[in-house]
Amino acid sequence: MTREARCCCGGCAIQVKGEPAINAICHCADCKRRTGSAFGWSVYFKNSDVTATLGAFRTYAPAGKAPNSGADNWQERVFCGKCGTTLSWRSAEFEGLTGIAGGCFTEKLPEPTMSVENETRCAWVTVPAGWKTGW
């Protein structure tokens, strides 16, 4: 199966094949800031399953945390250079995987199976019974 994630303006897209390695919602401060919401929906695919990137992407890496900077906790976010939608990210914590914003996919995805960083979850957010809580 091939899926595509698109930005708000439609100018950028990421295509992936196969099923996600991880499909989770995350309540960490980075995901909250990235989405402007109470949590982020993070769908991780193996880097080798990212088959195409289309459009004029831009990349953001926090100072001192860029890939190849030598930092143990490097990270980068990839977003549309026109509308600013964050489409994907990579980090040292998930080496070999590309995280993609679940809400950007044009095709339906399976329901997430876990909720992580629950110690910072907003009190009004509930998680379905049966979901794994934590890594």
Protein Blocks (a to p, Z undefined) as FASTA:
>chain_A
ZZddddfkopaccddedjdfbdcddfbfklmmmnopabdcdddddfklmmbdcdjddddd
dehiaghklpakbccddddfklopafbdcdfklgoiacddfklpfbdcdddfbdehklmg
cfklccdehiagdZZ
